[in-house]
Amino acid sequence: MEKNGLVVGLRGQKAVIEIARMSSCGDKCATCSGGCSKPPLIVEVDNALQAKQGDFVVLEAPEHAIIQSTLILYTLPLVVFILGVVLGLQVFSELVPINPELVGILTGFVFLALSYVGIAVLRRDRDVLKMRSILKKL
């Protein structure tokens, strides 16, 4: 996936690039009067091309990284939530003397929260889910 951006600053060997976000309505906000303003996305990438502040650049993100991030951020929490509901219904409902469906739903939400905590820890500690955009051309 390629995006155009503007170099707004330099930090050591990295370039700080501002990318305009596309809105879900296709950037036709002026015609629909929805008033939805999207702040730009700020990305920091290795400055392999020696871009200078004010240069327009093209960034490229590998498709496998986008797919991996999507699977981890969206599919994993859903699967963990369903697993929590099933475990709550099968295992924990016998231990707690209240409605089994309520126990299943509550267990599912606890598992969902734990999945988000796990994703946050993975993201911070291991470079997982960190999009590695590549500065492609000036």
C-alpha positions in Angstrom: 0.0 0.0 0.0 1.4 3.4 -0.9 0.6 6.8 0.6 1.8 10.3 -0.3 3.1 12.4 2.5 4.9 15.6 3.4 8.1 15.7 5.5 7.3 18.0 8.4 10.5 17.4 10.4 13.6 15.4 11.0 14.6 13.5 14.2 18.1 12.2 13.9 18.1 9.6 11.1 14.3 9.5 10.9 11.9 11.7 8.9 8.6 12.8 10.5 5.9 12.6 7.8 2.4 13.9 7.7 -0.1 11.9 5.8 -3.6 13.1 5.0 -6.3 10.6 6.2 -9.0 9.5 3.8 -12.4 9.7 5.3 -14.9 6.9 5.0 -17.1 9.0 2.7 -14.3 9.4 0.1 -13.1 12.9 1.0 -16.3 14.5 -0.2 -17.1 16.2 3.1 -17.7 19.6 1.5 -20.6 18.2 -0.6 -22.3 16.3 2.3 -21.9 19.0 4.9 -21.1 16.4 7.5 -18.4 18.6 9.0 -16.1 15.6 9.7 -12.5 16.8 9.9 -9.8 14.2 10.0 -6.5 15.1 11.7 -3.5 14.1 9.6 -1.6 10.9 10.5 2.0 11.5 11.7 4.5 8.7 10.9 8.2 8.5 11.7 10.3 6.4 9.3 13.9 5.8 8.5 15.2 8.6 6.3 17.0 6.4 3.8 16.5 8.8 0.9 17.8 11.8 2.9 14.5 13.7 2.5 14.4 17.3 3.8 11.7 19.2 5.5 9.1 20.2 3.0 9.7 17.3 0.6 6.8 15.3 -0.7 7.4 11.6 -0.4 5.8 8.3 -1.1 5.5 5.8 1.7 5.1 2.1 1.2 3.8 -0.4 3.8 4.2 -4.1 3.1 0.8 -5.8 2.5 1.7 -8.8 4.8 2.2 -6.3 7.7 -1.2 -4.8 7.1 -2.9 -8.2 7.0 -1.0 -9.4 10.1 -2.0 -6.2 12.0 -5.6 -6.5 10.9 -5.8 -10.2 12.1 -4.2 -9.4 15.4 -6.2 -6.3 16.1 -9.6 -7.5 15.0 -9.8 -11.2 14.7 -7.9 -12.2 17.8 -10.1 -10.3 20.2 -13.2 -11.8 18.6 -11.9 -15.3 18.8 -10.8 -14.8 22.5 -14.3 -13.3 23.3 -16.0 -16.3 21.8 -13.6 -18.7 23.7 -14.4 -16.8 26.9 -18.2 -17.2 26.4 -17.8 -20.9 25.7 -15.6 -21.5 28.7 -17.9 -19.4 30.8 -20.9 -21.5 29.8 -19.1 -24.9 30.0 -16.8 -24.5 33.0 -17.5 -21.5 35.2 -21.3 -21.6 35.1 -21.2 -24.7 37.3 -19.0 -22.9 39.9 -21.1 -19.8 40.1 -24.8 -20.1 41.3 -26.3 -17.5 38.9 -27.6 -17.6 35.3 -25.2 -19.6 33.1 -25.7 -17.3 30.1 -24.7 -14.3 32.3 -21.6 -16.1 33.5 -20.7 -16.9 29.9 -21.1 -13.3 28.7 -19.2 -11.9 31.7 -16.4 -14.3 31.1 -16.3 -13.4 27.4 -15.9 -9.7 28.3 -13.2 -10.5 30.8 -11.3 -12.5 28.1 -11.9 -9.7 25.6 -10.3 -7.1 28.0 -7.4 -9.5 28.6 -6.9 -9.8 24.9 -6.6 -6.1 24.5 -4.1 -5.9 27.4 -2.1 -8.7 25.7 -2.1 -6.8 22.4 -0.9 -3.7 24.1 1.9 -5.5 25.8 2.9 -7.2 22.5 2.8 -3.9 20.7 5.0 -2.1 23.3 7.5 -4.8 24.0 8.1 -6.7 20.8 7.7 -4.5 17.7 4.6 -6.5 16.8 2.0 -4.4 15.1 4.4 -1.6 14.5 3.9 -0.7 10.8 7.2 -0.4 9.2 6.6 2.0 6.4 9.4 2.4 3.9 10.3 5.8 2.4 10.1 4.9 -1.3 10.7 8.0 -3.3 10.8 11.8 -3.2 
